Amino acid sequence: MPAHGKHRRPKRRPLSRGIALAGTGGAALALPLVATAGTAHATPHKAPEIATVEKTAAGVSAKIAESVTVAPNSAPKTYTVTRGDSLSLIAHEQGVRGGWKALYQANRSAVGDNPSLIHPGLELTLRGKSATAPKPKSSTTKRTDATDRADRSQQRSVPATQKAPAKAAPAAAAPAAAAKSYANNLDGWIRESLDVMAKYGIPGTYDGIHRNIMRESSGNPQAINLWDSNAAKGTPSKGLLQVIEPTFLAYHVPGTSMDLFDPVANITAACNYAADRYGSIDNVNGPY
């Protein structure tokens, strides 16, 4: 416990700076300029973490600035038309903004009034300047994407000679089958009649026809019967198979003569009549 009557001298705060002189009359008093450590106006220092972040950001910005290069204005990109190209196809493959219409507007002076007519060798401007007329390519010019375009065009537009083998020339038409000829005699007349009968489905055989002809007219196509009942009625039997005119007209076969004395017309009409009445000329063995 402290002794009575004694007082502890309070501790003075340390002087942070020098002294200042104050004038009172002629005397100078030395007054201490006191400033506590808590209130001293020292230059503020940034927190270490903030300084580190700012320093890092500055470094990144510097690196980005160094790595970014400003591309110079690129020259107008052009495209040389190859076989099989169209404005729409070029615009699609080259990524032309605005499609074929924009490509046409940029090159209208070179393309002309019809956007569908573009010719191989025409140099189109994909952006920037207008198109220029086709110009010959130097043999020493490097072919970079031109080769690719040529290959692509070749795939799109293969010459007709490669698309499909040339068609063989049509074979010469076979000559029309020569008309079948028949001898101008009894054998030829019967054979021709049989071919006509076969066409119309009229039955009969060579032997059946020949047998009845020999009995009726002995093979004479101009034979005529003027003494039988038919003749008495005014309709005599005529021809190889002795057919009266009403029967001939009723059973005439198309394609044969309308002459009752014609050998082929006479035979086919008689056989047609016999087929209708007797089933076939082969079934006739006497007067009919």
C-alpha positions in Angstrom: 0.0 0.0 0.0 1.5 3.4 -0.9 2.6 5.7 2.0 0.4 8.6 2.8 1.4 12.0 1.5 3.4 10.5 -1.4 2.2 11.0 -4.9 3.4 9.2 -7.9 4.5 11.4 -10.8 2.6 10.6 -13.9 4.6 9.4 -16.7 5.1 11.8 -19.5 4.7 10.7 -23.1 7.8 10.8 -25.0 8.5 13.8 -27.3 8.2 12.9 -30.9 9.6 16.0 -32.4 11.8 19.0 -31.3 10.8 22.2 -29.6 9.2 25.3 -30.8 9.9 28.9 -29.6 7.1 31.1 -28.6 7.7 34.8 -27.9 6.3 36.5 -24.7 7.6 40.0 -24.5 11.3 39.5 -25.0 11.7 36.1 -23.5 11.6 32.9 -25.4 9.9 30.0 -24.0 10.7 26.5 -25.1 7.6 24.6 -25.6 7.7 21.0 -26.5 5.8 19.9 -29.5 4.3 16.8 -28.3 2.6 14.2 -30.4 1.5 10.8 -29.4 2.4 7.8 -31.4 -1.3 7.2 -32.1 -1.8 10.7 -33.5 1.4 11.2 -35.5 0.7 12.2 -39.1 3.1 9.7 -40.8 2.8 8.9 -44.5 0.3 6.1 -44.8 1.5 2.8 -46.0 -0.6 0.5 -48.2 -1.5 -2.9 -46.8 0.9 -5.6 -48.1 -1.9 -7.7 -49.6 -3.4 -4.7 -51.6 0.0 -3.8 -52.9 0.6 -7.3 -54.0 -2.7 -7.5 -55.9 -2.0 -4.2 -57.7 1.5 -5.3 -58.6 0.2 -8.6 -60.0 -2.6 -6.9 -62.0 -0.1 -4.4 -63.4 2.2 -7.3 -64.5 -0.7 -9.1 -66.2 -1.7 -6.0 -68.0 1.8 -5.5 -69.2 2.0 -9.0 -70.5 -1.3 -8.7 -72.3 -0.3 -5.5 -73.9 3.0 -7.1 -75.0 1.2 -10.1 -76.5 -1.6 -8.3 -78.3 -0.5 -7.2 -81.8 -2.6 -4.9 -83.9 -3.1 -6.6 -87.2 -2.6 -4.3 -90.1 -5.5 -3.8 -92.4 -5.5 -7.0 -94.4 -5.6 -6.7 -98.1 -8.9 -7.5 -99.8 -9.5 -11.2 -100.0 -10.2 -12.5 -103.5 -11.4 -15.7 -105.0 -10.9 -16.9 -108.5 -13.9 -18.6 -110.0 -13.4 -22.2 -111.1 -15.6 -24.4 -113.2 -18.8 -25.4 -111.4 -18.8 -22.4 -109.1 -21.8 -20.2 -108.3 -22.1 -17.1 -106.2 -24.2 -18.9 -103.5 -21.7 -21.7 -103.3 -18.7 -19.4 -103.1 -20.5 -17.2 -100.4 -21.3 -20.3 -98.4 -17.8 -21.9 -98.6 -15.9 -18.6 -98.0 -18.2 -17.4 -95.2 -19.2 -14.2 -97.0 -21.4 -12.1 -94.7 -24.6 -11.3 -96.4 -24.5 -14.3 -98.6 -24.5 -14.3 -102.4 -26.4 -11.0 -102.6 -23.6 -9.2 -100.8 -21.0 -10.9 -102.9 -22.9 -10.0 -106.1 -23.2 -6.3 -105.0 -19.5 -6.1 -104.3 -18.6 -7.6 -107.7 -21.5 -6.4 -109.9 -19.3 -4.4 -112.2 -17.3 -7.5 -113.1 -20.2 -10.1 -113.0 -22.7 -8.1 -115.0 -26.4 -7.9 -114.7 -27.0 -11.7 -114.4 -25.6 -13.1 -111.1 -26.1 -16.6 -112.4 -23.4 -16.1 -115.1 -19.9 -16.3 -113.7 -17.1 -17.6 -115.7 -13.9 -19.5 -114.7 -11.0 -17.1 -114.2 -13.2 -14.3 -112.9 -11.5 -12.8 -109.8 -14.1 -11.9 -107.1 -13.5 -9.7 -104.1 -14.8 -11.3 -101.0 -14.4 -8.0 -99.0 -13.0 -4.6 -99.7 -12.4 -3.6 -103.3 -14.5 -4.5 -106.3 -13.9 -7.4 -108.6 -11.4 -7.1 -111.3 -11.5 -8.7 -114.8 -9.9 -12.1 -115.2 -6.1 -12.0 -115.6 -3.7 -14.7 -116.7 -1.9 -16.5 -114.0 1.8 -16.7 -114.0 3.3 -20.2 -114.2 5.6 -19.3 -111.3 2.8 -18.1 -109.0 2.4 -20.3 -106.0 -0.7 -22.3 -106.0 -1.9 -22.6 -102.4 -5.7 -22.6 -102.0 -6.1 -22.5 -105.8 -5.1 -26.2 -106.0 -7.7 -27.0 -103.4 -10.3 -25.0 -105.3 -9.5 -26.8 -108.5 -9.8 -30.1 -106.7 -13.1 -29.1 -105.2 -14.4 -27.8 -108.5 -13.3 -31.0 -110.2 -15.3 -33.0 -107.7 -18.4 -30.8 -108.4 -18.0 -30.7 -112.1 -16.5 -33.9 -113.5 -16.3 -33.9 -117.3 -19.1 -35.8 -118.9 -16.6 -38.2 -120.3 -15.7 -39.2 -116.7 -19.1 -39.2 -115.2 -20.3 -42.2 -117.1 -18.8 -44.4 -119.8 -19.8 -43.2 -123.2 -22.9 -45.0 -124.4 -22.2 -47.4 -127.1 -23.6 -46.3 -130.4 -27.0 -47.9 -130.9 -26.7 -51.0 -132.8 -27.9 -50.7 -136.4 -31.5 -51.6 -136.5 -31.9 -55.1 -137.7 -33.4 -55.1 -141.2 -37.1 -55.8 -141.2 -37.9 -59.4 -141.6 -38.3 -60.0 -145.3 -41.9 -60.6 -146.2 -42.5 -64.3 -146.4 -42.8 -65.4 -149.9 -45.0 -68.2 -151.2 -44.9 -70.0 -154.4 -47.6 -69.1 -156.8 -49.0 -72.7 -157.0 -51.3 -74.9 -155.0 -48.7 -75.6 -152.4 -47.9 -71.9 -151.9 -51.6 -71.0 -151.7 -52.3 -73.6 -149.1 -49.3 -72.6 -147.0 -50.2 -68.9 -147.2 -53.8 -69.7 -146.2 -52.6 -71.7 -143.2 -50.6 -68.7 -141.9 -53.6 -66.4 -142.2 -55.8 -69.0 -140.5 -53.3 -69.3 -137.7 -53.5 -65.5 -137.2 -57.2 -65.7 -136.7 -57.4 -69.0 -134.9 -59.1 -70.9 -137.7 -58.4 -74.7 -137.4 -57.3 -76.8 -140.3 -54.3 -78.7 -141.6 -52.4 -78.9 -144.9 -53.7 -82.4 -145.6 -57.3 -81.6 -144.8 -57.3 -78.5 -147.1 -55.4 -80.3 -149.9 -57.8 -83.3 -149.9 -60.9 -81.2 -150.2 -59.4 -79.0 -152.9 -58.6 -82.0 -155.0 -62.1 -83.3 -154.7 -63.9 -80.0 -155.3 -61.7 -78.4 -158.1 -58.7 -80.7 -158.8 -56.6 -77.6 -157.9 -58.0 -75.2 -160.5 -58.6 -71.8 -158.9 -60.9 -70.7 -161.8 -63.2 -73.8 -161.5 -66.9 -73.0 -161.5 -69.9 -75.4 -161.2 -72.7 -74.5 -163.5 -74.9 -77.6 -163.2 -75.6 -78.2 -159.4 -78.5 -76.8 -157.4 -76.6 -73.7 -156.4 -76.0 -72.9 -160.0 -79.7 -73.4 -160.7 -80.5 -70.8 -158.0 -78.0 -68.4 -159.7 -75.2 -68.8 -157.2 -72.8 -71.2 -158.7 -69.9 -72.6 -156.6 -66.5 -71.1 -157.6 -62.8 -71.5 -156.9 -60.5 -74.1 -155.3 -63.0 -75.1 -152.6 -66.2 -74.3 -154.6 -67.7 -71.6 -152.4 -70.8 -69.7 -153.4 -70.7 -65.9 -153.2 -73.0 -65.4 -150.2 -71.0 -67.9 -148.1 -67.7 -66.2 -149.2 -68.9 -62.8 -148.2 -70.3 -64.1 -144.9 -67.0 -65.8 -143.9 -64.4 -63.6 -145.6 -61.3 -63.3 -143.6 -59.8 -59.8 -143.2 -56.5 -59.2 -145.0 -57.4 -61.4 -147.9 -58.7 -60.4 -151.3 -62.4 -59.8 -151.9 -62.1 -61.7 -155.1 -63.9 -65.0 -154.8 -61.5 -66.6 -157.3 -58.4 -65.5 -155.4 -56.9 -68.8 -154.2 -55.9 -67.7 -150.7 -59.1 -65.7 -150.1 -61.2 -68.7 -151.3 -59.4 -71.3 -149.1 -59.5 -69.2 -145.9 -63.2 -68.3 -146.3 -64.1 -71.9 -147.0 -62.1 -73.1 -144.0 -63.7 -70.4 -141.8 -67.1 -71.7 -142.9 -66.2 -75.3 -142.3 -64.9 -74.5 -138.8 -68.2 -72.8 -138.0 -70.3 -75.6 -139.3 -68.2 -78.8 -138.9 -65.5 -77.8 -136.5 -62.7 -77.9 -139.0 -62.0 -78.4 -142.7 -60.4 -81.6 -141.7 -63.8 -83.0 -140.8 -65.2 -82.4 -144.3 -65.0 -85.5 -146.5 -67.7 -84.8 -149.0 -69.9 -82.1 -150.4 -70.5 -79.4 -147.8 
